[in-house]
C-alpha cells in the first residue's frame, strides 16, 4: 500500500531539492551503475548507484553526489539510499521486500511517461520532483513502457517503531561487500 508521503517530515526537503538531486544524477556515467544483484527479479535493464547500502555508507559514491548524500543522511532511520535506473522496456517482476522494519521512498527524478509502480492492488505513475512512499513487503512491481530511462532516488528508512536495521539477503550483502 502507498502511504501519504507528506506524513514523513523529510519528504518536503527531498522534493524541494529534487533538481539538485537530478543534477548530481546527470553527472554520473553509465559505467558507475551496477545491475541490481537479484537477477531473478528482472530480465535486464535495472541498474543502481548506491550511496548507502543497508546501513553501510559507500564513501566514494557519496563523494560523487555530495548534496544528495547530505539529504539522505538527514533522514531519520535511513538504511539504504541510491539511484535506481530502469531502462526502456524494463520490468521488475512482482516480488516482496525483505523486512517489515522499513518503508521505501522513491523520489522521482527522471520520468519519461508510461512508467508505473504497482503496490498491492494500486498502481501509480511517478511524477518528477514528487515522492512515493510504500510498504515494499506487499507484492509490488515496476515497469518502464517508454522509450527513455526512468530514474528515482530510492530510500529505505526505519519505521517509527523500529530501532535495528534489517537483515540483508546474502545475494545483496555480497554485492554490497564488493562495493566497499
C-alpha positions in Angstrom: 0.0 0.0 0.0 1.1 3.5 -0.7 1.4 5.9 2.3 0.6 9.5 2.5 4.2 10.8 1.7 3.6 14.1 3.4 3.3 12.2 6.7 7.0 11.9 6.7 8.8 15.1 7.6 11.8 14.5 5.3 9.7 14.3 2.1 9.3 18.1 1.9 13.1 18.6 1.9 13.7 15.9 -0.7 11.0 17.3 -3.0 12.3 20.9 -2.6 15.8 19.7 -3.6 14.9 17.3 -6.4 16.6 19.4 -9.1 19.8 19.3 -7.2 19.5 15.5 -6.9 18.7 15.3 -10.6 21.8 17.4 -11.4 24.1 15.1 -9.5 22.4 12.0 -11.1 23.0 13.6 -14.5 26.8 13.8 -13.8 27.1 10.1 -13.3 28.2 7.8 -16.1 26.6 4.5 -17.2 29.8 2.7 -16.1 29.3 3.8 -12.5 26.0 1.9 -12.2 25.7 -1.8 -11.5 23.0 -4.3 -12.2 20.7 -5.0 -9.2 22.2 -8.2 -7.8 18.9 -10.2 -7.6 18.7 -11.1 -11.2 15.6 -13.3 -10.7 13.6 -10.1 -10.3 14.1 -8.8 -13.8 15.4 -9.8 -17.2 17.5 -6.8 -18.0 17.6 -3.0 -17.5 17.6 -2.4 -13.8 20.8 -0.7 -12.6 21.7 1.1 -9.4 24.2 3.5 -8.0 24.3 3.1 -4.2 25.0 5.8 -1.6 24.2 3.8 1.5 23.5 0.1 1.4 21.8 -1.5 4.4 23.4 0.9 6.9 26.8 1.0 5.2 28.0 4.2 3.7 29.7 4.0 0.2 32.1 6.9 0.6 33.3 7.1 -3.0 29.8 7.2 -4.3 28.7 9.7 -1.7 31.6 12.0 -2.7 30.3 11.9 -6.3 26.9 13.1 -5.1 27.6 15.2 -2.0 24.3 17.1 -1.9 22.2 14.0 -2.4 24.2 12.2 0.3 23.7 15.1 2.7 19.9 15.0 2.0 19.6 11.2 2.6 21.9 11.2 5.6 19.5 13.7 7.3 16.6 11.2 7.0 15.9 9.6 10.4 16.4 5.9 10.3 17.7 5.8 6.7 19.2 2.4 6.0 19.6 2.4 2.2 19.8 5.1 -0.4 20.8 5.3 -4.1 19.7 5.8 -7.6 17.5 3.2 -9.3 17.6 3.4 -13.1 15.0 1.4 -15.2 15.8 1.2 -18.9 13.2 1.5 -21.6 11.1 -1.7 -21.8 12.4 -3.0 -18.4 10.1 -4.7 -16.0 10.8 -5.5 -12.3 8.7 -8.6 -11.7 6.2 -8.9 -8.8 8.0 -9.5 -5.6 8.1 -8.7 -1.9 10.7 -6.8 0.2 12.9 -8.4 2.9 11.6 -7.0 6.1 8.7 -5.1 7.7 11.1 -2.9 9.6 11.5 -0.3 6.8 9.4 1.7 4.4 10.6 2.7 0.9 10.5 6.1 -0.6 11.0 6.9 -4.3 11.9 10.5 -5.3 11.2 10.6 -9.0 13.9 12.5 -10.8 13.5 11.4 -14.4 10.2 10.0 -15.7 9.6 9.9 -19.4 6.0 8.7 -19.1 4.4 5.3 -19.3 6.3 4.2 -16.2 4.5 2.9 -13.2 4.7 1.2 -9.8 2.1 -1.3 -8.6 1.9 -1.9 -4.8 -0.8 -4.4 -3.8 -3.9 -3.6 -5.9 -2.9 0.1 -6.5 -0.9 1.4 -9.4 0.7 4.9 -9.6 2.9 6.7 -12.0 5.9 8.6 -10.8 5.9 12.4 -11.1 9.2 14.2 -11.3 10.0 16.0 -8.1 7.5 14.0 -6.1 7.9 11.2 -3.6 6.0 7.9 -3.3 6.3 6.1 0.0 5.2 2.5 0.3 5.4 -0.8 2.2 7.6 -3.0 0.0 6.7 -6.1 1.9 3.5 -6.1 -0.1 3.7 -7.5 -3.6 5.0 -4.8 -5.9 6.4 -4.4 -9.4 7.6 -1.6 -11.6 7.8 -1.1 -15.4 9.0 1.3 -18.0 7.0 1.2 -21.2 8.6 4.4 -22.5 11.5 4.9 -24.9 13.6 6.7 -22.3 15.1 5.7 -18.9 13.3 6.2 -15.6 15.3 7.2 -12.5 14.3 7.5 -8.9 16.3 8.2 -5.7 15.4 5.1 -3.7 15.5 5.3 0.1 14.7 2.8 2.7 14.1 4.1 6.2 13.1 2.5 9.5 9.5 2.6 10.5 9.0 4.8 13.5 8.7 1.9 15.9 11.9 0.2 14.7 15.4 0.6 16.1 17.6 -2.0 14.4 18.5 -2.2 10.7 17.0 -5.1 8.7 18.7 -8.3 7.8 20.3 -8.3 4.4 19.8 -11.2 1.9 23.0 -12.9 1.1 22.9 -12.1 -2.6 22.6 -8.4 -1.9 25.1 -8.4 1.1 27.7 -9.9 -1.2 27.2 -7.2 -3.9 27.5 -4.5 -1.2 30.7 -6.1 0.2 32.2 -5.8 -3.3 31.4 -2.1 -3.5 33.1 -1.3 -0.1 
